[in-house]
């Protein structure tokens, strides 16, 4: 589907096609629909992230909390499963898994939402280093950093979903 195709969809179909872009938060796609038409994936992404930026703090927190803990398989969307496998989180050693579990728990206790990291192109080592470092951030710093990671995840998902325009470059 191209960005032009998405731009002509009725609201319900638009949300059905893009509701997963922001993990378990189809409200983002629903609100972004009003910004149609989009002439690029970048503008679609900007409309979606703009809706998150203008959301209430409670809505933003719910969006962050909708994401699974990295390395845990309890409740993950298909998109998250594939993303985490690509970063090697499905091949952790026992020690790495325990470290990730322990740090995820400490992170969630400190900040009230899971550690978020756009894993595409990262290694499990990159993720563990980032998690350890980000445990030392302030609550406000980490809230903003987590939102930026959500925006990166959304970009990667849009990039994988949206096809180039037919006959375009």
Rosetta blueprint (number, residue, H / E / L):
1 X L
2 X E
3 X H
4 X H
5 X H
6 X H
7 X H
8 X L
9 X L
10 X L
11 X H
12 X H
13 X H
14 X H
15 X H
16 X H
17 X H
18 X H
19 X L
20 X L
21 X L
22 X L
23 X L
24 X L
25 X L
26 X L
27 X H
28 X H
29 X H
30 X H
31 X H
32 X H
33 X H
34 X H
35 X H
36 X L
37 X L
38 X L
39 X L
40 X L
41 X H
42 X H
43 X H
44 X H
45 X H
46 X H
47 X H
48 X H
49 X H
50 X H
51 X H
52 X H
53 X H
54 X L
55 X L
56 X L
57 X H
58 X H
59 X H
60 X H
61 X H
62 X H
63 X H
64 X H
65 X H
66 X L
67 X L
68 X L
69 X L
70 X L
71 X L
72 X L
73 X L
74 X L
75 X L
76 X L
77 X L
78 X H
79 X H
80 X H
81 X H
82 X H
83 X H
84 X H
85 X H
86 X H
87 X L
88 X L
89 X L
90 X L
91 X L
92 X L
93 X L
94 X H
95 X H
96 X H
97 X H
98 X H
99 X H
100 X H
101 X H
102 X H
103 X H
104 X H
105 X H
106 X H
107 X H
108 X H
109 X H
110 X H
111 X H
112 X L
113 X L
114 X L
115 X L
116 X L
117 X L
118 X L
119 X L
120 X L
121 X L
122 X L
123 X L
124 X H
125 X H
126 X H
127 X H
128 X H
129 X H
130 X H
131 X H
132 X H
133 X H
134 X H
135 X L
136 X L
137 X L
138 X L
139 X H
140 X H
141 X H
142 X H
143 X H
144 X H
145 X H
146 X H
147 X H
148 X H
149 X H
150 X H
151 X H
152 X H
153 X H
154 X H
155 X H
156 X H
157 X H
158 X H
159 X H
160 X H
161 X H
162 X L
163 X E
164 X L
165 X L
166 X L
167 X L
168 X L
169 X L
